[in-house]
Each structure stands twice: as C-alpha cells, then as structure tokens.
Amino acid sequence: MTIIYQHFIVKSHMFKIKQIFMAMLITLSASYVDASAPAPDTVTNSAISNRATFNSVTLDTIPVITMHDLISGCQLDKGYSLPDGVTLDYSCNNNEALLTVTKAGKYGFVNHQGEIVVPIIYDQAYSFYQNDLARVQLAGKYGFVNKQGKLVIPTIYDYADSFSDGFARVTQQGKVGYIDQQNKVVIPFDYEAGWHFNKGFVTVKKEDKYGVINQQNKVITPFEYDSISIFSDQQDGQVYFELIKQDKHGVANQRGQIIIPLQFDKLWFFSEGLINVKQYDSNREGKWGYYNKQGKVEIDFIYDSASGFADGWAKVGIDDDSGHIKYGFINRQGEVVLPIEYDSIYGDYFTHQAIGVQKDDKSYLINRQGQKISADYYELGEFNGNLVIAYHPNFVEGKQRFALLNEQGKEVIPLQDGYIMPIDGGNYVGHFLIFLEDKPPQMVDNQGKLVAIVPDFKLTMSP
C-alpha cells in the first residue's frame, strides 16, 4: 500500500519508520490512518495529556500552518507577504538574506519582507549557501547572481556548482575546471570530473583515475586511485583522504602521506581520533577493529560490527555463534562500557541521555549506566530531537498504537491509536506530526506539546 500526497510518498510496512526529506519526498514505513477529515470546531487532544490528565483545546487557541510552512526551509518575517502569484520555493533556506521564490515556472529571490531582489526570470535558482553569489540557470547555461540582484558571472557554463572554499566547479565542452568569484579560471579545464573543495582540497579525475589537488592546482595524491573521498575529524579539523585501489581501502593525510595502508576491505572515517576498518581473512570472514592517526592498531580486530565514536563510545557487535549479532558499546580504550548482549540497538551513537535497545523481544530505553528506564514496547525509533517514538504491537482497525518518550523514559504522549511521523527537515526539525481519528493533523514540539494544526496536510491511499 502506498499513500501519496503531492510531494509526499508514504509506504506501509509494519512499524518501522524511515523518513527522508530529499527532493520533497518523505518515505515512511508505518501503518496508515486517513487524516483527511475536516477539522472540527473543537479538538479533544489526548496528544498533550498524560495518563492522569485529559485536555481539550479549541482551534482558536492553536496556530494553523500550511503544509508548505511545514516542509519549506524558509518563511517571511511576520506580517509580510509575497507579491501575487509568487511562492517560496521548497528548497529555500531561512538562514539566508535572500529566499528562493518561483512564479509561473521561473525563479528568483526576495528578501525576508517579500520584496523581489533578483528578478524572477531564471529557469532555476539555487540558495546562496552562505556565499555572496548564487548560481542560476537560463536557457540551459549556468551563471551567478549577487545579493543586489545583478548577474555578475554570465550564464556561459554547461554546468556550475555553488561556491565552496571560494571556488566553484564549472564545466565547458565536457571538461571540469574551477573559477573564483570574479569569474577568473583558477583551476584549468583539464579534468574529466571533479567535486567540491573541502578545506582547500578537491578530488578530481584525469585519464580515468582519481587524485587530489589543492587550490593552487598542486597534486597532493597521484592520479592512480579508483576512488578518493575527502573527510575530516571534527576533533582536530584535520583533513584526510580515503583511497581505494583494486577494492582495497587506505587513508592518506593532507600532505598525501599514506598513514593506513591500502589493505582493508572497508573503512569509515576518523571519529575522536580513531577510524574503524574491516579486514577479511582467508575464509572471507571479516572483523572490525580501530586504527589511530599514527597508523597503529588501537583496538583489535574482534568485532563483527563497529560504528564510529561519539561522546567517547562506539557501538560494536559480536556474533553469538548462532548467526545472530549481539550489540553493546566500548570506549576508546576498547573496554566494554555497555554489555554486548542486546539483539538490537536503535541508532549507532549514544549521544542522548538514553538509547533504545531490544532484548528477548522487548524494546525499552536504557541510560548510560545500562539501567532500564522505560516500560517495554514492541519497537522503538531513534531519537528525533529529545523524543523517541515507541510502538505497541496491538492494532485497532489497522491503526498504529504509539507513544512518545523523553530521555528519562517517561511518556510525554501516552499510548494511543493513530499515526505519527517525525519531522527531520524544514522549519520544524525535532517536531512530530500526529494523526488521530476525526481530527486534523497535529504538530507537537520536542516536549510533546501541541503547537500547531496542519489542516491541509492530507494523506490519500493508492494501490
């Protein structure tokens, strides 16, 4: 069963929820409740009650927002409006001085008071992304406008990316080069492919092999690799390159020196000074371990699953010899800090006061001391803000039974029948949409408090 509403697609499986805010698509795995009923004059809202209290609120006391407000990245200042026929584009960014708008299939920019600054004449316009220039497309060619509405780099390029580290990737006649904000070619059109600059470095392709260059077009790693990814460790900000050749992975530092040899089958990224890598033995049985930045083994290769570190802990898993992996957490010294005994852990990182686990077909929250702090549920989600969705296995006429838990394991919204989805994009990250029978869609904040009604958000079923 697929549920469709304009830019939204909802697919129904049992309980598991996955949400993607990309290209205005939301993919959810959950049961369905029809929320298209008209809004009544009064909403009796158990979503803001606890087990001892039942509250009734009138629509007059609750703000009403539109679906566009919900999923768009921007809003005008209070009290201002757009010219007739002009709408905010879904991709606009509220942190920018100018907001992307559209009218009759053309694009431009307005300020936060709704005044047109960049004429609405372009076939496409992209956010400034904290840059002084924004890319635009006209008649199949790309250029850049400034915040005064002037086209300062003409639409002459076959393709252009937004500026990053002061440079923009552009293409002409099938070749990639880089320009600065004065439209000066700073990296010549010598490359078959290229990516964004990242802290002064960029991966480019030449003669079907990949290398890394800096902003002076100096080669940092030679053009001999099948793939290269640039990443940095948030702990020290240093840049590293993941190198892949003949399906083997290694790591070089920002001077191009290989610090982890190309002998591993998988690796992730440095986190808190360590990187998790996987190596297969002669029987193709892979184990995970951790290297430090000096290229030394810091934690032995004994794990069947391993994540990166966050707040000093990493999630690991070990096969229990029955074909099932048990999960727990270790610290940077390789010491077990949360027993490796859980059938599942909801999320890779223990960055909240609690985390969801599953053991013996029961799901519940535990704290960093391993203490159980919530009731048992059928399944849990991952934290969205500081709340997590809990599911009960019972169904009433095909509806979910859900609750919302805080980091102390308390139900800020008790178990009830309906439908819920987390919001992890747009203006209301960390909020939730709740659909209850014969009530308009309701939005609650990260405390479980009802903050808005979204009456035009309707879901319809499609085979």
C-alpha positions in Angstrom: 0.0 0.0 0.0 1.3 3.4 -0.9 -0.1 6.7 0.4 0.6 9.8 -1.7 0.0 13.5 -1.1 1.6 15.9 -3.6 5.3 15.8 -2.8 4.9 13.1 -0.1 5.1 9.3 -0.6 4.3 7.0 2.4 4.9 3.3 2.0 3.3 1.0 4.5 5.1 -1.9 6.2 4.9 -2.9 9.9 6.0 -0.3 12.4 9.5 0.5 11.0 9.8 4.2 10.2 12.3 5.8 7.8 12.0 9.4 6.8 13.8 11.1 4.0 13.4 14.8 3.3 15.1 14.9 -0.1 13.6 16.5 -3.2 10.5 16.9 -1.0 9.9 13.1 -0.7 9.2 11.5 2.6 9.4 7.8 2.7 7.9 6.2 5.8 7.3 2.6 6.8 4.2 2.5 9.0 0.6 1.8 9.1 -1.9 4.2 7.7 -4.6 6.4 9.2 -6.7 8.7 6.9 -6.3 12.2 8.2 -8.4 13.9 5.6 -11.4 14.5 7.7 -12.4 18.2 8.1 -11.3 20.0 11.2 -14.0 20.1 13.9 -14.7 23.2 15.9 -13.1 21.6 19.0 -10.1 19.3 19.2 -10.0 16.9 22.1 -6.3 16.2 22.1 -5.0 13.3 24.0 -1.7 14.0 22.4 -1.0 16.6 25.0 -2.4 14.8 28.0 -0.6 12.4 30.4 -2.2 9.4 32.0 -3.8 11.4 34.7 -4.9 14.4 32.7 -7.1 14.8 29.6 -7.1 18.2 27.9 -9.5 19.8 25.5 -8.4 22.8 23.4 -10.2 24.8 20.8 -8.8 25.5 17.3 -8.9 29.2 18.1 -6.1 28.8 20.6 -3.8 26.8 18.3 -1.7 28.3 15.4 -2.6 27.0 12.0 0.2 26.4 9.5 0.2 25.1 5.9 2.0 22.0 4.6 4.3 24.4 2.7 5.3 26.1 6.0 5.9 22.6 7.4 8.4 21.3 4.8 9.8 24.5 3.4 13.2 25.7 4.7 12.1 29.4 5.0 9.5 31.9 6.0 9.0 35.6 5.5 9.2 38.0 8.5 5.9 38.2 10.4 3.4 40.5 8.9 4.8 40.5 5.4 3.6 38.7 2.2 4.7 37.9 -1.3 3.5 39.6 -4.5 0.6 37.9 -6.2 1.5 34.6 -7.9 4.9 34.3 -6.2 5.6 31.4 -3.8 8.5 30.4 -1.7 10.5 27.6 -3.3 10.7 24.4 -1.2 14.5 24.5 -1.4 14.9 28.0 0.1 16.9 28.5 3.2 15.7 30.7 6.1 19.3 31.4 7.2 20.0 33.3 4.0 19.4 37.0 3.5 17.6 36.2 0.3 15.0 33.5 -0.2 14.3 31.5 -3.4 10.9 32.1 -5.0 9.1 30.9 -8.0 6.4 32.2 -10.3 5.0 30.6 -13.5 7.9 28.2 -13.8 10.6 30.9 -13.3 12.8 31.5 -10.3 14.3 34.5 -8.5 15.0 35.8 -5.0 13.2 38.0 -2.4 14.2 39.4 0.9 12.6 38.5 4.2 10.0 41.2 3.7 8.9 39.7 0.4 10.4 42.3 -1.9 11.8 41.0 -5.2 15.6 41.5 -5.3 16.7 39.1 -8.0 14.2 39.1 -11.0 12.1 36.1 -11.4 13.4 35.3 -14.8 15.6 32.2 -14.4 14.8 28.6 -15.3 16.3 27.6 -12.0 17.9 29.4 -9.0 19.8 27.9 -6.1 20.3 29.1 -2.5 23.3 31.3 -1.7 24.5 28.7 0.8 26.2 31.4 3.0 28.1 32.7 -0.1 28.0 36.1 -1.8 26.9 34.6 -5.1 24.1 32.1 -6.0 24.0 30.0 -9.2 21.2 30.4 -11.7 20.3 28.7 -14.9 19.0 30.3 -18.1 18.5 28.7 -21.5 20.5 25.6 -20.4 23.5 27.6 -19.2 24.7 28.5 -15.7 26.0 31.7 -14.1 25.9 33.5 -10.8 23.9 36.5 -9.3 24.9 38.6 -6.3 22.7 39.8 -3.4 21.9 43.1 -5.2 20.2 41.1 -8.0 23.0 41.6 -10.6 24.2 38.8 -12.9 27.9 39.1 -12.1 29.0 35.8 -13.8 27.3 35.4 -17.1 25.3 32.2 -17.9 28.0 30.7 -20.1 28.8 27.4 -18.4 27.3 24.0 -19.3 27.1 23.3 -15.5 28.1 25.0 -12.3 28.1 24.1 -8.6 27.7 26.5 -5.7 30.9 28.1 -4.3 32.9 26.2 -1.8 36.1 27.5 -0.2 35.8 30.4 -2.6 35.9 28.3 -5.8 33.0 26.9 -7.9 33.3 23.8 -10.1 32.2 24.6 -13.7 32.2 22.6 -16.9 32.8 23.6 -20.5 32.9 21.3 -23.5 32.9 18.2 -21.2 35.8 19.3 -19.1 35.9 20.4 -15.5 37.6 23.5 -14.1 37.2 25.9 -11.2 36.5 29.7 -11.1 36.7 32.3 -8.3 34.0 34.9 -7.6 35.5 37.2 -10.2 35.0 34.6 -12.8 38.7 34.0 -13.1 39.7 30.4 -14.1 41.9 29.3 -11.1 42.0 25.6 -12.0 42.1 25.0 -15.8 39.6 22.8 -17.6 41.9 19.8 -17.5 39.8 17.3 -15.7 37.2 14.7 -16.6 35.4 15.1 -13.3 35.7 17.0 -10.0 33.9 17.6 -6.7 33.5 20.5 -4.2 36.6 21.9 -2.5 36.8 20.8 1.1 39.1 22.7 3.4 41.4 23.6 0.5 41.4 20.2 -1.3 39.4 18.6 -4.0 39.2 15.2 -5.7 39.5 15.3 -9.5 39.6 12.7 -12.3 42.2 12.5 -15.0 42.8 9.7 -17.6 40.1 7.7 -15.7 42.0 7.8 -12.4 41.5 10.0 -9.3 43.8 12.2 -7.4 43.7 15.2 -5.0 44.8 18.7 -5.8 44.9 21.9 -3.7 43.8 25.4 -4.6 47.0 26.1 -6.4 46.3 23.0 -8.6 49.2 21.2 -7.0 48.9 17.4 -7.0 48.7 16.1 -3.4 47.9 12.4 -4.2 48.8 11.0 -7.6 46.3 10.0 -10.2 46.4 6.3 -9.6 43.3 5.5 -7.5 39.9 4.1 -8.4 38.1 6.5 -5.9 39.0 9.1 -3.3 36.9 10.6 -0.6 37.9 13.7 1.5 36.8 13.8 5.1 37.9 15.4 8.3 37.8 14.6 12.0 35.7 17.0 14.0 38.0 16.6 16.9 41.0 18.3 15.3 39.7 19.5 12.0 42.5 17.8 10.1 41.7 16.6 6.5 42.2 13.0 5.4 41.8 11.1 2.1 40.2 7.7 1.8 42.0 5.9 -1.0 40.6 3.0 -2.9 42.6 0.8 -5.4 41.6 -2.6 -6.6 38.9 -2.8 -3.9 41.3 -2.2 -1.1 41.0 0.9 1.2 43.5 3.0 3.0 44.0 6.6 4.3 46.4 9.4 3.5 46.9 12.6 5.5 46.6 16.1 4.0 50.2 16.0 2.9 49.4 13.0 0.8 51.3 10.6 3.1 49.7 7.2 3.5 49.1 6.5 7.2 46.8 3.5 6.9 47.9 1.1 4.1 45.6 0.0 1.3 44.9 -3.4 2.7 41.5 -3.2 4.2 38.1 -4.2 2.7 36.1 -1.4 4.4 36.7 1.6 6.5 34.7 4.6 7.7 36.0 7.9 8.9 38.1 9.2 11.8 35.9 10.0 14.9 37.5 11.1 18.1 40.9 10.1 16.8 40.1 6.6 15.7 38.9 5.0 12.5 37.0 1.7 12.2 38.3 -0.6 9.5 37.3 -4.1 8.3 39.6 -6.8 7.1 38.7 -10.3 5.7 40.7 -13.4 6.5 41.4 -16.2 4.1 37.9 -17.6 4.7 36.4 -14.2 3.9 35.3 -13.8 7.5 35.6 -10.1 8.2 36.3 -8.5 11.5 36.4 -4.8 12.5 39.0 -3.0 14.5 40.2 0.5 15.1 43.4 2.4 13.9 44.8 5.6 15.3 46.1 8.5 13.2 49.7 7.2 13.5 48.7 4.1 11.6 48.7 1.8 14.6 46.1 -0.7 15.7 44.4 0.8 18.8 41.5 -1.7 19.2 42.0 -5.3 18.0 40.0 -6.8 15.1 37.5 -8.8 17.1 34.1 -7.3 16.1 31.6 -8.3 13.6 30.1 -4.8 13.5 31.6 -1.5 14.6 30.5 2.2 14.3 32.4 5.4 14.8 32.9 7.1 18.2 30.7 9.8 19.7 30.9 11.1 23.2 33.6 8.6 23.9 31.6 5.5 23.0 31.3 3.3 19.9 28.6 0.7 19.1 30.0 -2.7 18.4 28.6 -6.2 17.7 29.8 -9.8 18.1 28.3 -12.9 16.6 27.0 -15.1 19.4 27.9 -18.3 17.4 24.2 -18.8 16.4 24.3 -16.5 13.5 22.9 -13.6 15.5 24.9 -10.5 16.4 24.7 -9.1 19.9 25.4 -5.3 20.4 26.9 -3.1 23.1 29.3 -0.2 23.4 33.0 0.2 24.0 35.1 3.2 25.0 38.3 4.4 23.2 40.4 2.1 25.2 38.4 -0.9 23.9 36.8 -1.5 27.3 33.1 -2.7 27.3 31.1 0.1 28.9 27.6 -1.3 27.9 27.3 -5.1 27.8 27.4 -6.7 24.4 24.1 -8.5 25.0 21.4 -6.7 23.1 19.6 -8.1 20.0 19.3 -4.6 18.6 20.3 -1.0 19.5 18.2 1.7 17.9 20.9 4.0 16.5 24.7 3.9 16.1 25.5 6.7 18.6 24.8 7.1 22.3 24.6 10.9 22.2 21.4 11.4 24.3 20.8 10.6 28.0 19.2 7.3 26.8 19.1 4.9 23.9 16.6 2.3 22.7 17.6 -1.4 22.9 15.9 -4.7 22.2 16.4 -7.9 24.1 14.3 -11.0 24.4 11.7 -9.5 22.0 11.2 -6.5 24.3 12.3 -2.9 23.5 13.0 -0.3 26.1 15.2 2.7 26.9 18.4 2.4 29.0 20.7 5.1 30.4 24.5 5.2 30.1 24.7 3.1 33.3 22.8 0.4 31.5 19.7 0.8 33.7 16.3 0.2 32.2 14.3 3.4 32.4 11.2 2.8 30.4 8.3 0.4 30.1 8.5 -2.4 27.5 7.4 -1.8 23.9 7.3 -3.7 20.7 9.7 -1.4 18.9 11.4 2.0 19.3 12.6 4.6 16.8 15.7 6.7 17.0 15.7 10.0 18.9 14.3 12.9 16.9 15.4 15.9 19.0 15.0 14.7 22.6 11.9 12.4 22.0 11.6 8.9 20.6 8.6 7.1 19.2 7.6 3.8 20.9 5.3 1.3 19.2 2.9 -1.2 20.7 2.1 -4.4 18.8 -1.7 -4.0 19.1 -3.7 -2.7 16.2 -7.1 -1.2 16.2 -8.7 -1.3 12.8 -5.3 -1.1 11.1 -4.0 1.9 13.0 -0.7 2.3 14.9 -0.6 2.3 18.6 2.2 4.7 19.6 3.7 6.8 22.4 6.3 9.5 22.6 9.1 9.1 25.2 11.5 11.6 26.6 15.1 10.9 27.5 14.1 9.9 31.1 11.9 7.2 29.6 8.6 8.9 30.5 5.6 9.0 28.1 5.1 12.6 27.3 2.3 11.4 24.9 0.8 8.1 26.2 0.0 5.1 24.1 -2.9 5.8 21.7 -4.2 4.7 18.3 -3.4 6.8 15.3 -0.4 7.6 13.2 2.8 9.5 13.9 5.8 10.6 11.9 9.0 12.6 12.9 9.9 15.8 11.1 13.6 16.0 10.4 13.7 18.7 7.8 12.4 22.2 7.0 11.4 24.7 9.7 10.3 22.2 12.4 13.2 19.7 12.9 12.6 17.7 16.1 8.8 18.0 15.9 6.3 15.3 15.1 3.1 15.1 13.1 0.2 13.2 14.7 -2.9 11.9 13.0 -5.8 11.0 15.2 -9.2 9.8 14.0 -11.7 12.6 13.2 -9.1 15.3 14.0 -6.9 17.5 11.7 -3.2 16.7 11.6 -1.5 18.0 14.8 2.1 19.0 15.3 3.8 18.6 18.6 7.2 20.0 19.6 10.2 18.3 21.3 8.4 18.4 24.6 5.3 16.7 23.3 3.3 20.0 23.5 0.7 20.7 20.8 2.0 23.7 18.9 0.1 23.8 15.5 -2.6 22.3 13.3 -1.8 21.5 9.7 -5.2 21.1 8.2 -4.1 20.9 4.5 -1.8 18.0 5.2 -3.8 15.1 3.8 -2.8 11.6 3.0 -4.7 9.5 0.4 -4.3 5.8 -0.3 -3.1 4.5 -3.6 -2.7 0.8 -4.6 
